[in-house]
Amino acid sequence: AIHNAQRAQDLLKTEPSLAAYFWKFEPDPKSRPKKVTPAVLREMTTSPESVALSKDLKKRGWKFVGPTTMYALMQAMGLVNDHFEGCATRAEVLKARKAFKVPR
């Protein structure tokens, strides 16, 4: 954690914020599944964007940032919304994303 915190400080020397950096890896909505089901989620443990994020962070010296971990981070940050169709939380996330201005 300390090592990656130091890398985060280094990252801020070239990026306006951590949020702006991570949001650059937001997947194109067209690349996302039209309907999220348990079967779909079992297959979605990574994405091309989480692989790219992982590679970029590793190149910058970060540790423990594999593609699956980065996909989980993307879920937690709201870059991807993997709540099932009909889930109340899915609707809340969609509403929050519409109100959120992506940092650039």
Biotite code that builds the C-alpha atoms (Angstrom):
import biotite.structure as struc

atoms = struc.array([
    struc.Atom([0.000, 0.000, 0.000], chain_id="A", res_id=1, res_name="ALA", atom_name="CA", element="C"),
    struc.Atom([2.812, 2.409, 0.864], chain_id="A", res_id=2, res_name="ILE", atom_name="CA", element="C"),
    struc.Atom([4.628, 1.604, -2.375], chain_id="A", res_id=3, res_name="HIS", atom_name="CA", element="C"),
    struc.Atom([1.516, 2.229, -4.509], chain_id="A", res_id=4, res_name="ASN", atom_name="CA", element="C"),
    struc.Atom([0.723, 5.407, -2.547], chain_id="A", res_id=5, res_name="ALA", atom_name="CA", element="C"),
    struc.Atom([4.171, 6.674, -3.518], chain_id="A", res_id=6, res_name="GLN", atom_name="CA", element="C"),
    struc.Atom([3.467, 5.727, -7.155], chain_id="A", res_id=7, res_name="ARG", atom_name="CA", element="C"),
    struc.Atom([0.161, 7.625, -6.916], chain_id="A", res_id=8, res_name="ALA", atom_name="CA", element="C"),
    struc.Atom([2.071, 10.715, -5.821], chain_id="A", res_id=9, res_name="GLN", atom_name="CA", element="C"),
    struc.Atom([4.374, 10.257, -8.825], chain_id="A", res_id=10, res_name="ASP", atom_name="CA", element="C"),
    struc.Atom([1.327, 9.890, -11.085], chain_id="A", res_id=11, res_name="LEU", atom_name="CA", element="C"),
    struc.Atom([-0.001, 13.238, -9.883], chain_id="A", res_id=12, res_name="LEU", atom_name="CA", element="C"),
    struc.Atom([3.112, 14.908, -11.303], chain_id="A", res_id=13, res_name="LYS", atom_name="CA", element="C"),
    struc.Atom([1.853, 14.119, -14.820], chain_id="A", res_id=14, res_name="THR", atom_name="CA", element="C"),
    struc.Atom([-1.934, 13.862, -14.361], chain_id="A", res_id=15, res_name="GLU", atom_name="CA", element="C"),
    struc.Atom([-4.417, 16.483, -13.121], chain_id="A", res_id=16, res_name="PRO", atom_name="CA", element="C"),
    struc.Atom([-5.910, 14.021, -10.596], chain_id="A", res_id=17, res_name="SER", atom_name="CA", element="C"),
    struc.Atom([-6.163, 10.317, -9.882], chain_id="A", res_id=18, res_name="LEU", atom_name="CA", element="C"),
    struc.Atom([-9.806, 10.418, -10.965], chain_id="A", res_id=19, res_name="ALA", atom_name="CA", element="C"),
    struc.Atom([-8.890, 11.986, -14.313], chain_id="A", res_id=20, res_name="ALA", atom_name="CA", element="C"),
    struc.Atom([-6.257, 9.310, -14.867], chain_id="A", res_id=21, res_name="TYR", atom_name="CA", element="C"),
    struc.Atom([-8.543, 6.371, -14.067], chain_id="A", res_id=22, res_name="PHE", atom_name="CA", element="C"),
    struc.Atom([-11.504, 7.745, -16.038], chain_id="A", res_id=23, res_name="TRP", atom_name="CA", element="C"),
    struc.Atom([-9.313, 7.745, -19.176], chain_id="A", res_id=24, res_name="LYS", atom_name="CA", element="C"),
    struc.Atom([-9.802, 3.963, -19.082], chain_id="A", res_id=25, res_name="PHE", atom_name="CA", element="C"),
    struc.Atom([-13.600, 4.097, -19.085], chain_id="A", res_id=26, res_name="GLU", atom_name="CA", element="C"),
    struc.Atom([-14.906, 1.526, -21.588], chain_id="A", res_id=27, res_name="PRO", atom_name="CA", element="C"),
    struc.Atom([-16.875, 2.649, -24.610], chain_id="A", res_id=28, res_name="ASP", atom_name="CA", element="C"),
    struc.Atom([-20.543, 2.062, -23.740], chain_id="A", res_id=29, res_name="PRO", atom_name="CA", element="C"),
    struc.Atom([-20.957, 0.236, -27.065], chain_id="A", res_id=30, res_name="LYS", atom_name="CA", element="C"),
    struc.Atom([-18.450, -2.388, -25.894], chain_id="A", res_id=31, res_name="SER", atom_name="CA", element="C"),
    struc.Atom([-20.511, -3.235, -22.808], chain_id="A", res_id=32, res_name="ARG", atom_name="CA", element="C"),
    struc.Atom([-23.091, -6.040, -22.775], chain_id="A", res_id=33, res_name="PRO", atom_name="CA", element="C"),
    struc.Atom([-26.632, -4.946, -23.585], chain_id="A", res_id=34, res_name="LYS", atom_name="CA", element="C"),
    struc.Atom([-27.996, -6.981, -20.670], chain_id="A", res_id=35, res_name="LYS", atom_name="CA", element="C"),
    struc.Atom([-26.136, -7.940, -17.482], chain_id="A", res_id=36, res_name="VAL", atom_name="CA", element="C"),
    struc.Atom([-27.019, -11.418, -16.260], chain_id="A", res_id=37, res_name="THR", atom_name="CA", element="C"),
    struc.Atom([-25.263, -13.865, -13.928], chain_id="A", res_id=38, res_name="PRO", atom_name="CA", element="C"),
    struc.Atom([-23.953, -15.759, -16.965], chain_id="A", res_id=39, res_name="ALA", atom_name="CA", element="C"),
    struc.Atom([-22.551, -12.578, -18.496], chain_id="A", res_id=40, res_name="VAL", atom_name="CA", element="C"),
    struc.Atom([-20.900, -11.572, -15.216], chain_id="A", res_id=41, res_name="LEU", atom_name="CA", element="C"),
    struc.Atom([-19.160, -14.937, -14.858], chain_id="A", res_id=42, res_name="ARG", atom_name="CA", element="C"),
    struc.Atom([-17.375, -14.192, -18.128], chain_id="A", res_id=43, res_name="GLU", atom_name="CA", element="C"),
    struc.Atom([-16.524, -10.564, -17.281], chain_id="A", res_id=44, res_name="MET", atom_name="CA", element="C"),
    struc.Atom([-13.602, -10.685, -14.879], chain_id="A", res_id=45, res_name="THR", atom_name="CA", element="C"),
    struc.Atom([-11.476, -8.392, -16.998], chain_id="A", res_id=46, res_name="THR", atom_name="CA", element="C"),
    struc.Atom([-11.900, -6.102, -19.973], chain_id="A", res_id=47, res_name="SER", atom_name="CA", element="C"),
    struc.Atom([-9.553, -4.710, -22.611], chain_id="A", res_id=48, res_name="PRO", atom_name="CA", element="C"),
    struc.Atom([-9.589, -1.470, -20.637], chain_id="A", res_id=49, res_name="GLU", atom_name="CA", element="C"),
    struc.Atom([-8.688, -3.157, -17.333], chain_id="A", res_id=50, res_name="SER", atom_name="CA", element="C"),
    struc.Atom([-5.824, -4.931, -19.110], chain_id="A", res_id=51, res_name="VAL", atom_name="CA", element="C"),
    struc.Atom([-4.611, -1.587, -20.510], chain_id="A", res_id=52, res_name="ALA", atom_name="CA", element="C"),
    struc.Atom([-4.913, 0.087, -17.102], chain_id="A", res_id=53, res_name="LEU", atom_name="CA", element="C"),
    struc.Atom([-3.018, -2.761, -15.458], chain_id="A", res_id=54, res_name="SER", atom_name="CA", element="C"),
    struc.Atom([-0.211, -2.563, -18.019], chain_id="A", res_id=55, res_name="LYS", atom_name="CA", element="C"),
    struc.Atom([0.074, 1.202, -17.685], chain_id="A", res_id=56, res_name="ASP", atom_name="CA", element="C"),
    struc.Atom([0.213, 1.097, -13.885], chain_id="A", res_id=57, res_name="LEU", atom_name="CA", element="C"),
    struc.Atom([2.789, -1.712, -13.931], chain_id="A", res_id=58, res_name="LYS", atom_name="CA", element="C"),
    struc.Atom([4.882, 0.322, -16.374], chain_id="A", res_id=59, res_name="LYS", atom_name="CA", element="C"),
    struc.Atom([4.715, 3.155, -13.821], chain_id="A", res_id=60, res_name="ARG", atom_name="CA", element="C"),
    struc.Atom([5.991, 0.803, -11.086], chain_id="A", res_id=61, res_name="GLY", atom_name="CA", element="C"),
    struc.Atom([2.730, -0.076, -9.311], chain_id="A", res_id=62, res_name="TRP", atom_name="CA", element="C"),
    struc.Atom([2.329, -3.534, -7.749], chain_id="A", res_id=63, res_name="LYS", atom_name="CA", element="C"),
    struc.Atom([-0.675, -5.854, -7.280], chain_id="A", res_id=64, res_name="PHE", atom_name="CA", element="C"),
    struc.Atom([-2.581, -4.188, -10.119], chain_id="A", res_id=65, res_name="VAL", atom_name="CA", element="C"),
    struc.Atom([-3.498, -7.125, -12.341], chain_id="A", res_id=66, res_name="GLY", atom_name="CA", element="C"),
    struc.Atom([-6.343, -6.904, -14.880], chain_id="A", res_id=67, res_name="PRO", atom_name="CA", element="C"),
    struc.Atom([-8.901, -8.606, -12.618], chain_id="A", res_id=68, res_name="THR", atom_name="CA", element="C"),
    struc.Atom([-8.081, -6.316, -9.704], chain_id="A", res_id=69, res_name="THR", atom_name="CA", element="C"),
    struc.Atom([-8.278, -3.297, -11.992], chain_id="A", res_id=70, res_name="MET", atom_name="CA", element="C"),
    struc.Atom([-11.657, -4.470, -13.306], chain_id="A", res_id=71, res_name="TYR", atom_name="CA", element="C"),
    struc.Atom([-12.896, -4.647, -9.702], chain_id="A", res_id=72, res_name="ALA", atom_name="CA", element="C"),
    struc.Atom([-11.576, -1.108, -9.173], chain_id="A", res_id=73, res_name="LEU", atom_name="CA", element="C"),
    struc.Atom([-13.429, 0.033, -12.298], chain_id="A", res_id=74, res_name="MET", atom_name="CA", element="C"),
    struc.Atom([-16.627, -1.491, -10.885], chain_id="A", res_id=75, res_name="GLN", atom_name="CA", element="C"),
    struc.Atom([-16.093, 0.197, -7.520], chain_id="A", res_id=76, res_name="ALA", atom_name="CA", element="C"),
    struc.Atom([-15.409, 3.578, -9.147], chain_id="A", res_id=77, res_name="MET", atom_name="CA", element="C"),
    struc.Atom([-18.447, 3.356, -11.397], chain_id="A", res_id=78, res_name="GLY", atom_name="CA", element="C"),
    struc.Atom([-16.516, 3.149, -14.671], chain_id="A", res_id=79, res_name="LEU", atom_name="CA", element="C"),
    struc.Atom([-18.561, 0.013, -15.342], chain_id="A", res_id=80, res_name="VAL", atom_name="CA", element="C"),
    struc.Atom([-22.022, -0.786, -13.967], chain_id="A", res_id=81, res_name="ASN", atom_name="CA", element="C"),
    struc.Atom([-22.316, -4.537, -13.573], chain_id="A", res_id=82, res_name="ASP", atom_name="CA", element="C"),
    struc.Atom([-25.489, -4.613, -11.484], chain_id="A", res_id=83, res_name="HIS", atom_name="CA", element="C"),
    struc.Atom([-28.122, -6.980, -12.852], chain_id="A", res_id=84, res_name="PHE", atom_name="CA", element="C"),
    struc.Atom([-30.989, -5.712, -14.980], chain_id="A", res_id=85, res_name="GLU", atom_name="CA", element="C"),
    struc.Atom([-33.868, -4.796, -12.680], chain_id="A", res_id=86, res_name="GLY", atom_name="CA", element="C"),
    struc.Atom([-31.580, -4.249, -9.678], chain_id="A", res_id=87, res_name="CYS", atom_name="CA", element="C"),
    struc.Atom([-32.455, -1.023, -7.847], chain_id="A", res_id=88, res_name="ALA", atom_name="CA", element="C"),
    struc.Atom([-28.770, -0.228, -7.449], chain_id="A", res_id=89, res_name="THR", atom_name="CA", element="C"),
    struc.Atom([-28.253, -0.440, -11.224], chain_id="A", res_id=90, res_name="ARG", atom_name="CA", element="C"),
    struc.Atom([-30.807, 2.333, -11.722], chain_id="A", res_id=91, res_name="ALA", atom_name="CA", element="C"),
    struc.Atom([-29.196, 4.430, -8.980], chain_id="A", res_id=92, res_name="GLU", atom_name="CA", element="C"),
    struc.Atom([-25.760, 4.049, -10.574], chain_id="A", res_id=93, res_name="VAL", atom_name="CA", element="C"),
    struc.Atom([-27.111, 5.029, -13.999], chain_id="A", res_id=94, res_name="LEU", atom_name="CA", element="C"),
    struc.Atom([-28.757, 8.107, -12.473], chain_id="A", res_id=95, res_name="LYS", atom_name="CA", element="C"),
    struc.Atom([-25.568, 9.086, -10.615], chain_id="A", res_id=96, res_name="ALA", atom_name="CA", element="C"),
    struc.Atom([-23.459, 8.639, -13.751], chain_id="A", res_id=97, res_name="ARG", atom_name="CA", element="C"),
    struc.Atom([-25.734, 10.980, -15.719], chain_id="A", res_id=98, res_name="LYS", atom_name="CA", element="C"),
    struc.Atom([-25.269, 13.655, -13.048], chain_id="A", res_id=99, res_name="ALA", atom_name="CA", element="C"),
    struc.Atom([-21.496, 13.097, -12.813], chain_id="A", res_id=100, res_name="PHE", atom_name="CA", element="C"),
    struc.Atom([-19.073, 15.113, -14.895], chain_id="A", res_id=101, res_name="LYS", atom_name="CA", element="C"),
    struc.Atom([-16.106, 12.946, -15.873], chain_id="A", res_id=102, res_name="VAL", atom_name="CA", element="C"),
    struc.Atom([-12.847, 14.667, -14.877], chain_id="A", res_id=103, res_name="PRO", atom_name="CA", element="C"),
    struc.Atom([-10.624, 15.345, -17.859], chain_id="A", res_id=104, res_name="ARG", atom_name="CA", element="C"),
])
